[in-house]
């Protein structure tokens, strides 16, 4: 690819501005001043404009600690969105949520611009486990773990949920791992056994656990091993 076209594609400069920068000596190719706008380059070379490396932007992957009151959408007429929390990132309109949470649910949300990756994470056929920390209105029933392991028949449905794993930490504090993502599923599962969810927090998706350093509303890029473990 011609150097001026490369700069235009990946730096935000126009072709005219790219040619001018090359002429002024502001562009280095593999630490050598560029020969001219017509110089052929590839994305594997070290190309710098004013000392800053210019390269194609790869897919982006983030984890977010979702706060209460944010909706998992790119825009909403009534509520702040999780995407608005990424205002410092470029092209935030290209980002989307991989696995939504309800307005009043907190915790781990994955955000990306890689549609194929997010489909693998959210597709029911991959049975990606999702672990939730649940605060209940009433003490959990003694037989709840066994009932969840069998699958719960939700209201207005004709087929039980997939078997889920329930861990009781305290009478009204439990952890639930599910392998699907029906509408309001966790809340509906507890409602089906006669209890009510007071607070809900997603702690993990598959092998990726919410970073304890992230405060509500904060995010960080996923590490490469986290991306691969979710793929």
C-alpha positions as a Markdown table, in Angstrom:
| # | Residue | x | y | z |
|---|---|---|---|---|
| 1 | Unk | 0.0 | 0.0 | 0.0 |
| 2 | Unk | 1.2 | 3.5 | -0.7 |
| 3 | Unk | 2.4 | 5.3 | 2.4 |
| 4 | Unk | 0.1 | 8.3 | 1.9 |
| 5 | Unk | -2.9 | 6.0 | 1.6 |
| 6 | Unk | -1.7 | 4.0 | 4.7 |
| 7 | Unk | -1.5 | 7.2 | 6.7 |
| 8 | Unk | -4.9 | 8.4 | 5.4 |
| 9 | Unk | -6.5 | 5.0 | 6.3 |
| 10 | Unk | -5.1 | 4.7 | 9.8 |
| 11 | Unk | -4.1 | 8.1 | 11.2 |
| 12 | Unk | -7.1 | 10.3 | 10.3 |
| 13 | Unk | -5.1 | 12.5 | 8.0 |
| 14 | Unk | -6.4 | 13.3 | 4.5 |
| 15 | Unk | -4.2 | 12.2 | 1.6 |
| 16 | Unk | -3.1 | 15.8 | 1.1 |
| 17 | Unk | -2.2 | 16.1 | 4.8 |
| 18 | Unk | -0.3 | 12.8 | 4.7 |
| 19 | Unk | 1.7 | 13.9 | 1.7 |
| 20 | Unk | 2.6 | 17.2 | 3.5 |
| 21 | Unk | 3.7 | 15.3 | 6.7 |
| 22 | Unk | 5.9 | 13.1 | 4.6 |
| 23 | Unk | 7.4 | 16.1 | 2.8 |
| 24 | Unk | 8.1 | 17.8 | 6.2 |
| 25 | Unk | 10.0 | 14.7 | 7.4 |
| 26 | Unk | 7.4 | 13.9 | 10.1 |
| 27 | Unk | 7.0 | 10.3 | 9.0 |
| 28 | Unk | 9.5 | 7.5 | 9.7 |
| 29 | Unk | 9.3 | 4.0 | 8.2 |
| 30 | Unk | 11.3 | 1.5 | 10.2 |
| 31 | Unk | 13.1 | 4.4 | 11.9 |
| 32 | Unk | 14.1 | 5.9 | 8.6 |
| 33 | Unk | 12.6 | 9.1 | 7.1 |
| 34 | Unk | 10.0 | 8.2 | 4.5 |
| 35 | Unk | 11.2 | 8.3 | 0.9 |
| 36 | Unk | 8.0 | 9.8 | -0.4 |
| 37 | Unk | 4.2 | 9.4 | -0.6 |
| 38 | Unk | 4.4 | 6.7 | -3.1 |
| 39 | Unk | 6.6 | 4.5 | -0.9 |
| 40 | Unk | 5.1 | 1.0 | -0.5 |
| 41 | Unk | 4.6 | -0.1 | 3.1 |
| 42 | Unk | 2.8 | -2.8 | 5.0 |
| 43 | Unk | 1.0 | -3.0 | 8.4 |
| 44 | Unk | 3.9 | -5.1 | 9.7 |
| 45 | Unk | 6.4 | -2.2 | 9.4 |
| 46 | Unk | 7.0 | 0.4 | 12.2 |
| 47 | Unk | 5.5 | 3.5 | 10.7 |
| 48 | Unk | 5.5 | 6.6 | 12.9 |
| 49 | Unk | 3.9 | 10.0 | 12.5 |
| 50 | Unk | 5.4 | 12.7 | 14.8 |
| 51 | Unk | 6.9 | 9.9 | 16.9 |
| 52 | Unk | 3.5 | 8.1 | 17.3 |
| 53 | Unk | 3.2 | 4.6 | 15.8 |
| 54 | Unk | 0.4 | 4.3 | 13.2 |
| 55 | Unk | -1.1 | 0.9 | 12.7 |
| 56 | Unk | -4.5 | -0.6 | 11.9 |
| 57 | Unk | -6.6 | -0.8 | 15.0 |
| 58 | Unk | -7.5 | -4.4 | 15.9 |
| 59 | Unk | -10.7 | -5.5 | 17.5 |
| 60 | Unk | -11.3 | -4.1 | 21.0 |
| 61 | Unk | -12.3 | -6.1 | 24.1 |
| 62 | Unk | -13.2 | -4.7 | 27.5 |
| 63 | Unk | -14.6 | -5.7 | 30.8 |
| 64 | Unk | -16.8 | -3.3 | 32.7 |
| 65 | Unk | -18.1 | -3.2 | 36.2 |
| 66 | Unk | -21.6 | -2.1 | 35.4 |
| 67 | Unk | -23.3 | 0.2 | 38.0 |
| 68 | Unk | -26.9 | 0.3 | 38.9 |
| 69 | Unk | -29.0 | 2.5 | 36.7 |
| 70 | Unk | -27.1 | 2.0 | 33.4 |
| 71 | Unk | -28.8 | 0.3 | 30.5 |
| 72 | Unk | -26.8 | -2.1 | 28.3 |
| 73 | Unk | -27.4 | -0.3 | 25.1 |
| 74 | Unk | -25.7 | 2.2 | 22.8 |
| 75 | Unk | -28.5 | 4.8 | 23.2 |
| 76 | Unk | -31.5 | 5.1 | 25.4 |
| 77 | Unk | -34.0 | 8.0 | 25.8 |
| 78 | Unk | -34.4 | 7.6 | 29.5 |
| 79 | Unk | -31.3 | 6.1 | 31.1 |
| 80 | Unk | -27.5 | 6.5 | 30.9 |
| 81 | Unk | -25.9 | 3.7 | 28.8 |
| 82 | Unk | -22.9 | 1.6 | 29.5 |
| 83 | Unk | -21.5 | 2.7 | 26.1 |
| 84 | Unk | -21.5 | 6.3 | 27.4 |
| 85 | Unk | -18.9 | 5.2 | 30.0 |
| 86 | Unk | -16.5 | 4.6 | 27.1 |
| 87 | Unk | -16.5 | 8.2 | 26.0 |
| 88 | Unk | -12.7 | 8.4 | 26.0 |
| 89 | Unk | -12.4 | 5.6 | 23.5 |
| 90 | Unk | -12.5 | 6.2 | 19.7 |
| 91 | Unk | -15.5 | 5.3 | 17.6 |
| 92 | Unk | -17.6 | 4.2 | 20.6 |
| 93 | Unk | -20.6 | 3.8 | 18.2 |
| 94 | Unk | -18.8 | 0.6 | 17.0 |
| 95 | Unk | -18.8 | -1.0 | 20.5 |
| 96 | Unk | -21.6 | -3.2 | 21.7 |
| 97 | Unk | -22.4 | -5.3 | 24.8 |
| 98 | Unk | -21.8 | -9.1 | 24.7 |
| 99 | Unk | -24.3 | -10.3 | 27.2 |
| 100 | Unk | -26.7 | -7.7 | 28.7 |
| 101 | Unk | -27.6 | -7.1 | 32.3 |
| 102 | Unk | -30.8 | -5.6 | 33.6 |
| 103 | Unk | -31.0 | -1.9 | 34.6 |
| 104 | Unk | -30.8 | -2.7 | 38.3 |
| 105 | Unk | -28.2 | -5.5 | 38.0 |
| 106 | Unk | -24.5 | -4.8 | 38.5 |
| 107 | Unk | -21.2 | -6.5 | 37.7 |
| 108 | Unk | -19.3 | -8.0 | 34.8 |
| 109 | Unk | -20.2 | -6.8 | 31.3 |
| 110 | Unk | -18.2 | -7.5 | 28.2 |
| 111 | Unk | -17.9 | -4.8 | 25.6 |
| 112 | Unk | -16.4 | -5.3 | 22.1 |
| 113 | Unk | -16.5 | -4.3 | 18.5 |
| 114 | Unk | -15.9 | -7.9 | 17.4 |
| 115 | Unk | -19.2 | -9.3 | 16.4 |
| 116 | Unk | -18.0 | -12.8 | 15.7 |
| 117 | Unk | -16.4 | -13.0 | 19.2 |
| 118 | Unk | -19.4 | -11.7 | 21.0 |
| 119 | Unk | -21.6 | -14.2 | 19.2 |
| 120 | Unk | -19.4 | -17.0 | 20.4 |
| 121 | Unk | -19.7 | -15.7 | 24.0 |
| 122 | Unk | -23.5 | -15.2 | 23.9 |
| 123 | Unk | -24.6 | -18.1 | 21.7 |
| 124 | Unk | -26.7 | -20.6 | 23.6 |
| 125 | Unk | -25.1 | -23.5 | 21.9 |
| 126 | Unk | -21.8 | -22.7 | 23.6 |
| 127 | Unk | -23.4 | -23.0 | 27.1 |
| 128 | Unk | -21.1 | -20.3 | 28.5 |
| 129 | Unk | -21.5 | -20.4 | 32.3 |
| 130 | Unk | -22.5 | -17.1 | 34.0 |
| 131 | Unk | -22.0 | -16.8 | 37.8 |
| 132 | Unk | -24.2 | -14.4 | 39.8 |
| 133 | Unk | -24.1 | -13.3 | 43.4 |
| 134 | Unk | -27.7 | -13.0 | 44.6 |
| 135 | Unk | -29.2 | -11.3 | 47.7 |
| 136 | Unk | -32.6 | -12.7 | 48.5 |
| 137 | Unk | -35.5 | -11.3 | 50.4 |
| 138 | Unk | -36.1 | -14.5 | 52.4 |
| 139 | Unk | -33.8 | -17.3 | 53.6 |
| 140 | Unk | -33.1 | -19.8 | 50.8 |
| 141 | Unk | -35.1 | -23.1 | 51.0 |
| 142 | Unk | -33.3 | -26.2 | 52.1 |
| 143 | Unk | -34.1 | -28.0 | 48.8 |
| 144 | Unk | -33.3 | -25.1 | 46.5 |
| 145 | Unk | -29.9 | -26.4 | 45.3 |
| 146 | Unk | -31.5 | -29.7 | 44.3 |
| 147 | Unk | -34.4 | -28.0 | 42.5 |
| 148 | Unk | -32.0 | -25.7 | 40.6 |
| 149 | Unk | -29.9 | -28.8 | 39.6 |
| 150 | Unk | -33.0 | -30.3 | 38.1 |
| 151 | Unk | -33.9 | -27.2 | 36.2 |
| 152 | Unk | -36.7 | -24.8 | 37.1 |
| 153 | Unk | -40.0 | -24.4 | 35.2 |
| 154 | Unk | -40.4 | -20.7 | 34.8 |
| 155 | Unk | -43.8 | -19.0 | 34.7 |
| 156 | Unk | -45.4 | -19.0 | 31.2 |
| 157 | Unk | -42.9 | -21.5 | 29.9 |
| 158 | Unk | -43.3 | -25.2 | 29.0 |
| 159 | Unk | -39.7 | -26.4 | 29.3 |
| 160 | Unk | -37.4 | -26.3 | 32.4 |
| 161 | Unk | -34.3 | -24.3 | 32.4 |
| 162 | Unk | -31.0 | -26.0 | 32.0 |
| 163 | Unk | -29.6 | -27.4 | 35.2 |
| 164 | Unk | -28.0 | -24.7 | 37.3 |
| 165 | Unk | -25.5 | -24.8 | 40.2 |
| 166 | Unk | -26.5 | -23.1 | 43.5 |
| 167 | Unk | -24.0 | -22.4 | 46.3 |
| 168 | Unk | -25.4 | -21.1 | 49.6 |
| 169 | Unk | -23.0 | -18.6 | 51.4 |
| 170 | Unk | -25.6 | -17.4 | 53.9 |
| 171 | Unk | -29.3 | -17.8 | 54.4 |
| 172 | Unk | -30.0 | -14.8 | 52.1 |
| 173 | Unk | -26.7 | -14.7 | 50.1 |
| 174 | Unk | -26.2 | -17.3 | 47.4 |
| 175 | Unk | -24.2 | -17.8 | 44.2 |
| 176 | Unk | -26.0 | -19.2 | 41.1 |
| 177 | Unk | -24.3 | -20.4 | 37.9 |
| 178 | Unk | -26.5 | -20.7 | 34.9 |
| 179 | Unk | -25.7 | -21.9 | 31.3 |
| 180 | Unk | -28.2 | -19.9 | 29.3 |
| 181 | Unk | -29.7 | -16.4 | 29.2 |
| 182 | Unk | -33.4 | -16.3 | 29.3 |
| 183 | Unk | -35.2 | -13.0 | 29.9 |
| 184 | Unk | -34.8 | -12.0 | 33.6 |
| 185 | Unk | -33.8 | -15.6 | 34.1 |
| 186 | Unk | -32.2 | -15.4 | 37.6 |
| 187 | Unk | -35.0 | -13.3 | 39.1 |
| 188 | Unk | -37.6 | -15.6 | 37.5 |
| 189 | Unk | -35.9 | -18.8 | 38.8 |
| 190 | Unk | -36.0 | -17.5 | 42.4 |
| 191 | Unk | -39.6 | -16.3 | 42.0 |
| 192 | Unk | -40.5 | -19.8 | 40.8 |
| 193 | Unk | -39.4 | -21.2 | 44.1 |
| 194 | Unk | -41.2 | -18.5 | 46.1 |
| 195 | Unk | -38.4 | -16.1 | 46.8 |
| 196 | Unk | -37.5 | -12.6 | 45.6 |
| 197 | Unk | -34.2 | -11.2 | 44.4 |
| 198 | Unk | -33.2 | -8.0 | 46.2 |
| 199 | Unk | -29.8 | -7.5 | 44.5 |
| 200 | Unk | -28.1 | -9.2 | 41.7 |
| 201 | Unk | -24.4 | -9.0 | 40.7 |
| 202 | Unk | -22.7 | -10.9 | 37.8 |
| 203 | Unk | -19.3 | -12.0 | 39.0 |
| 204 | Unk | -18.0 | -14.1 | 36.1 |
| 205 | Unk | -18.6 | -15.1 | 32.5 |
| 206 | Unk | -17.0 | -18.5 | 31.7 |
| 207 | Unk | -13.5 | -18.5 | 33.1 |
| 208 | Unk | -13.3 | -14.6 | 33.2 |
| 209 | Unk | -13.9 | -13.1 | 36.6 |
| 210 | Unk | -14.7 | -9.4 | 37.2 |
| 211 | Unk | -11.5 | -7.6 | 38.2 |
| 212 | Unk | -11.8 | -6.6 | 41.9 |
| 213 | Unk | -9.9 | -3.5 | 41.2 |
| 214 | Unk | -12.6 | -2.1 | 39.0 |
| 215 | Unk | -15.1 | 0.2 | 40.8 |
| 216 | Unk | -18.6 | 0.6 | 39.5 |
| 217 | Unk | -18.5 | 2.4 | 36.1 |
| 218 | Unk | -14.8 | 1.6 | 35.5 |
| 219 | Unk | -13.5 | -0.7 | 32.8 |
| 220 | Unk | -10.2 | -2.1 | 31.4 |
| 221 | Unk | -9.1 | -3.9 | 28.3 |
| 222 | Unk | -9.3 | -7.7 | 28.5 |
| 223 | Unk | -6.0 | -9.5 | 28.7 |
| 224 | Unk | -5.1 | -11.6 | 25.7 |
| 225 | Unk | -5.5 | -14.8 | 27.7 |
| 226 | Unk | -9.0 | -13.7 | 28.8 |
| 227 | Unk | -10.0 | -13.0 | 25.2 |
| 228 | Unk | -8.7 | -16.5 | 24.1 |
| 229 | Unk | -10.4 | -18.3 | 27.0 |
| 230 | Unk | -13.7 | -16.8 | 26.0 |
| 231 | Unk | -13.2 | -17.7 | 22.3 |
